[in-house]
């Protein structure tokens, strides 16, 4: 139904879309996730031509909406758009907000437009607000009116641009419930959202966007349980990553630990976790590995902190002969390591030695 081919969008100071490609079938529910600034909203705006792509094309049912001379209004009649900021007309009643485009674009009579508006207000649970002005509504109610307005045009596709981001947390559920109901009606939905549980529950596919592309595309189960790519994994698991390379003979290890402390403070890591990680760095890396490995050995030190579980994992990788950092430890060092870590593992794969553990 929707084909996106080599889509690119360049602004004077940014390129949010570099090379976006996707095929979306009729009836699919696609949630688009990713960090701020990765082009999610820009992608939606290019699909319905609120933004003109710099390059590439978007086809709806095999016809290009992006080529010169395309009948953009005709294409837009197939698409409803729900914005994060509602975009209601403040001088019109709720019912009039839903009726006006039906009369102007679909040329429905006043009676037909009103009947359709009331049908949709019943559907989103706001029939009793038909004669209210938008200023009399809560944020969640305004967004439900905006959804009803989009549906009034009988679209085949509905685009949602962060439909809950402007809402108080107590109002999010009522909007998500309406969208969930739409997903069961067979409409094609594209939803830019930061609500991860909702995206997982409602979607048939997930697009994770990064680097100006759809960085990973898969089912909710794949993306949330077994992502194939590293940035996807970090985003889904809400990981903050500290990644340092230490070249033996060419590093002041104190500078490395100072960088880690800055990283820990920035990400508000618990003091006990920071202390235990520091024990590991000192006892395993500084005392256990560095004196026993050849000069110029590159040690990669990675610490991942999950905002979701509030736990940290540390990996230490180096090439060459395997060295057991615990072999010559004294009793105090062993006690510190045992106190600070769990699931301590040492492995070798393709010549790369890896030490991995969870920090207590």
C-alpha positions in Angstrom: 0.0 0.0 0.0 2.8 2.5 1.0 6.2 2.2 -0.7 9.0 4.4 0.5 12.1 4.4 -1.7 15.4 6.1 -1.0 13.7 8.9 0.9 15.9 11.8 1.9 15.2 15.1 3.6 17.9 17.7 4.1 17.5 20.9 6.2 20.2 23.7 6.3 21.6 22.3 9.6 20.5 18.7 9.7 19.7 15.6 7.6 17.0 13.7 9.5 16.3 11.3 6.6 19.3 9.9 4.7 18.0 6.8 2.9 14.7 5.5 4.1 13.2 2.4 2.4 10.1 0.5 3.5 7.0 -1.4 2.2 3.9 -1.2 4.3 0.9 -3.4 3.5 -2.7 -2.5 3.9 -4.0 -3.1 7.4 -0.5 -3.1 9.0 0.0 -1.2 12.3 3.6 0.2 12.3 5.0 1.9 15.3 8.0 4.1 14.6 10.4 4.5 17.6 13.8 6.0 18.2 15.6 8.8 20.0 14.6 12.4 19.5 16.0 13.9 16.3 16.1 10.6 14.3 13.6 11.7 11.7 10.4 9.9 12.9 8.1 12.9 12.6 9.8 14.1 9.5 9.1 10.7 7.9 5.4 11.1 8.6 5.3 14.6 7.2 7.0 13.5 4.0 4.6 10.6 3.6 1.6 13.1 3.5 3.6 15.9 1.8 3.5 18.4 4.7 7.2 18.3 4.0 8.7 18.0 0.5 11.4 15.3 0.4 14.8 16.3 -0.9 15.1 13.1 -2.8 13.4 9.7 -3.2 9.7 8.9 -3.5 6.6 7.8 -1.7 4.0 5.8 -3.5 0.4 5.1 -2.3 -1.1 2.1 -4.1 1.6 2.3 -6.7 1.1 6.1 -7.5 3.8 8.6 -6.5 2.8 11.4 -4.1 6.2 13.0 -4.4 6.6 13.4 -8.2 6.2 16.7 -9.8 2.5 17.4 -10.6 1.1 14.8 -8.2 -2.4 15.5 -7.0 -1.4 15.9 -3.4 -4.9 16.8 -2.1 -6.3 13.6 -3.6 -3.7 11.5 -1.9 -4.2 13.3 1.4 -7.9 12.4 1.3 -6.7 8.8 1.8 -4.7 9.8 4.9 -5.7 11.2 8.3 -3.1 13.0 10.4 -3.2 13.3 14.2 -0.7 15.8 15.6 0.8 15.9 19.0 -0.5 19.5 19.5 -4.2 18.7 18.6 -4.5 21.6 16.0 -8.2 22.1 16.8 -10.0 25.4 15.8 -10.6 27.1 19.1 -13.5 29.2 17.8 -15.5 26.2 16.7 -17.3 23.7 18.8 -16.1 20.1 19.1 -18.8 18.9 16.6 -18.0 21.8 14.2 -14.3 20.9 14.3 -15.2 17.5 13.0 -17.8 18.7 10.4 -15.9 21.5 8.7 -13.5 19.4 6.5 -16.3 16.9 5.6 -18.4 19.8 4.2 -15.5 21.6 2.5 -13.6 18.7 1.0 -16.0 15.8 0.9 -19.0 18.1 0.1 -21.3 16.4 2.6 -24.4 18.3 3.6 -24.5 19.9 7.0 -26.9 17.1 8.2 -24.6 14.3 6.9 -21.5 15.9 8.4 -23.1 16.4 11.8 -24.4 12.8 11.8 -20.9 11.5 11.0 -19.4 13.7 13.7 -21.8 12.5 16.3 -21.2 8.8 15.3 -17.4 9.4 15.8 -17.8 11.3 19.1 -19.8 8.3 20.4 -17.0 6.1 19.3 -14.3 8.0 21.2 -16.6 8.6 24.2 -17.2 12.3 23.8 -20.7 12.6 22.5 -21.6 14.7 25.5 -18.9 17.3 24.6 -20.3 18.0 21.1 -21.2 21.6 21.8 -18.2 22.4 24.0 -15.3 24.6 22.8 -11.8 23.0 22.8 -10.7 25.2 25.7 -13.3 23.4 27.9 -11.7 20.0 27.3 -8.8 18.2 28.9 -5.7 17.3 26.8 -6.8 13.7 26.4 -10.3 14.8 25.3 -8.8 17.2 22.7 -6.7 14.4 21.3 -9.7 12.1 21.0 -11.5 14.9 19.2 -8.5 15.2 16.8 -8.7 11.5 16.2 -12.4 11.7 15.4 -11.7 14.6 13.1 -9.2 12.5 11.2 -11.6 9.5 10.9 -14.4 11.7 9.6 -12.6 11.9 6.3 -12.9 8.1 5.9 -9.2 7.6 5.5 -7.5 4.4 4.5 -4.3 5.4 6.4 -4.0 7.3 9.7 -0.7 8.9 10.7 -0.1 9.6 14.4 2.7 11.9 15.4 3.5 11.4 19.1 -0.3 11.4 19.9 0.4 11.3 23.7 3.5 13.4 24.1 1.6 16.6 25.0 -0.7 14.8 27.6 -0.6 14.6 31.3 0.3 11.0 32.2 -3.1 10.4 33.7 -4.7 11.1 30.3 -2.5 8.9 28.1 -4.5 5.7 28.6 -7.7 7.1 27.2 -6.1 8.1 23.9 -4.2 4.8 23.6 -7.4 2.9 24.1 -9.0 4.7 21.1 -6.0 4.0 18.9 -6.0 0.4 20.0 -9.6 0.1 18.9 -8.7 1.6 15.5 -6.0 -1.0 15.0 -8.6 -3.7 15.3 -10.8 -2.1 12.6 -8.3 -2.9 9.7 -7.1 0.6 9.1 -3.4 1.1 8.1 -1.8 3.0 11.0 1.7 4.6 11.3 2.4 5.7 14.8 5.3 7.7 16.0 5.4 7.0 19.7 7.6 6.9 22.8 5.2 4.6 24.6 7.1 1.4 24.3 4.6 -1.0 26.0 1.9 0.4 23.8 4.0 0.0 20.6 4.8 -3.6 21.6 1.1 -4.5 22.3 -0.5 -2.8 19.3 1.9 -3.1 16.4 2.3 -5.7 13.7 5.8 -4.2 12.9 8.2 -1.9 14.6 10.6 0.6 12.8 13.5 1.7 14.9 15.0 4.8 13.3 18.6 5.9 13.7 21.4 7.3 11.4 18.8 8.7 9.0 17.4 5.3 8.1 15.1 2.6 9.3 17.9 1.1 11.3 16.0 -2.1 12.2 12.6 -3.4 11.1 10.9 -6.3 12.7 8.0 -7.8 14.6 7.4 -6.5 18.2 8.8 -9.8 19.5 12.0 -9.5 17.5 12.6 -5.8 18.3 11.8 -5.9 22.0 13.1 -9.4 22.8 15.9 -10.1 20.4 17.1 -7.0 18.5 19.7 -7.8 15.9 21.6 -4.5 16.0 23.5 -2.9 18.8 21.9 0.6 18.8 18.4 -1.0 18.8 19.4 -3.1 21.8 20.7 -0.1 23.7 17.6 1.9 23.0 15.1 -0.8 23.8 16.8 -1.7 27.1 17.3 2.0 27.9 21.1 1.4 28.2 23.7 4.1 28.9 27.0 3.0 27.6 30.5 3.8 28.8 33.1 2.6 26.2 36.8 3.1 26.5 39.9 1.7 24.8 43.0 1.3 27.0 46.4 0.8 25.3 48.8 -0.6 27.8 51.9 1.6 28.1 50.0 4.6 26.7 47.3 5.4 29.2 46.8 7.0 32.6 44.3 4.7 34.1 43.2 7.3 36.6 41.9 9.4 33.6 39.8 6.4 32.6 38.3 6.0 36.1 37.6 9.7 36.3 35.7 9.5 32.9 33.7 6.7 34.3 32.8 8.7 37.5 31.6 11.6 35.3 29.6 9.1 33.2 28.1 7.7 36.4 27.2 11.1 37.8 25.6 12.2 34.5 23.4 9.1 34.4 22.6 9.2 38.2 23.9 5.7 38.8 23.6 4.6 42.4 26.7 5.1 44.6 26.9 1.4 45.6 27.0 0.4 41.9 29.7 3.0 41.1 31.8 1.9 44.1 31.6 -1.8 43.1 32.4 -1.0 39.4 35.4 1.0 40.6 36.6 -2.0 42.6 36.4 -4.1 39.4 38.3 -1.6 37.3 41.1 -1.4 39.9 41.4 -5.1 40.9 40.8 -6.8 37.5 42.0 -4.3 34.9 44.7 -2.2 36.7 46.2 -4.9 38.9 45.1 -8.2 37.3 45.5 -7.6 33.5 47.6 -4.6 32.7 50.9 -5.8 34.4 50.6 -9.2 32.7 49.8 -8.3 29.1 52.3 -7.1 26.5 52.8 -3.4 25.9 50.5 -1.9 23.2 47.7 -4.4 24.0 44.3 -2.8 23.4 41.8 -3.4 26.2 38.2 -2.5 25.5 36.3 -1.6 28.7 32.5 -1.4 28.3 30.0 -0.6 31.1 26.3 -0.7 30.3 23.8 0.8 32.8 20.1 0.0 32.3 17.7 2.8 33.3 15.0 0.2 33.3 16.5 -2.4 35.7 19.0 0.1 37.3 21.7 -2.5 37.0 25.2 -2.4 35.4 27.1 -4.9 33.4 30.8 -4.7 32.6 32.7 -6.3 29.7 36.5 -6.4 29.3 37.9 -7.5 25.9 41.4 -7.9 24.6 43.2 -10.0 21.9 46.1 -12.4 22.4 46.9 -15.0 25.0 44.4 -15.5 27.7 45.3 -14.1 31.1 43.3 -15.0 34.3 43.2 -11.7 36.2 42.3 -13.6 39.4 45.2 -16.0 39.3 47.6 -14.0 41.4 45.0 -12.0 43.4 45.5 -11.8 47.1 42.6 -12.6 49.5 41.6 -9.0 49.9 41.3 -8.5 46.1 39.3 -11.7 45.7 37.0 -10.6 48.5 36.5 -7.2 46.9 35.7 -8.8 43.5 33.3 -11.4 45.0 31.6 -8.6 47.0 31.2 -6.4 43.9 30.2 -8.8 41.1 28.0 -11.7 40.2 27.9 -14.1 37.1 31.6 -13.7 36.5 32.5 -15.3 33.1 35.7 -15.6 31.1 35.4 -16.7 27.4 37.5 -16.7 24.3 36.0 -16.4 20.8 38.0 -16.0 17.5 41.1 -14.9 19.4 39.3 -12.3 21.5 39.2 -12.8 25.3 36.2 -11.5 27.1 35.5 -11.1 30.8 31.9 -10.3 31.6 29.9 -9.8 34.8 27.0 -8.0 36.5 27.8 -5.4 39.1 26.0 -5.8 42.4 
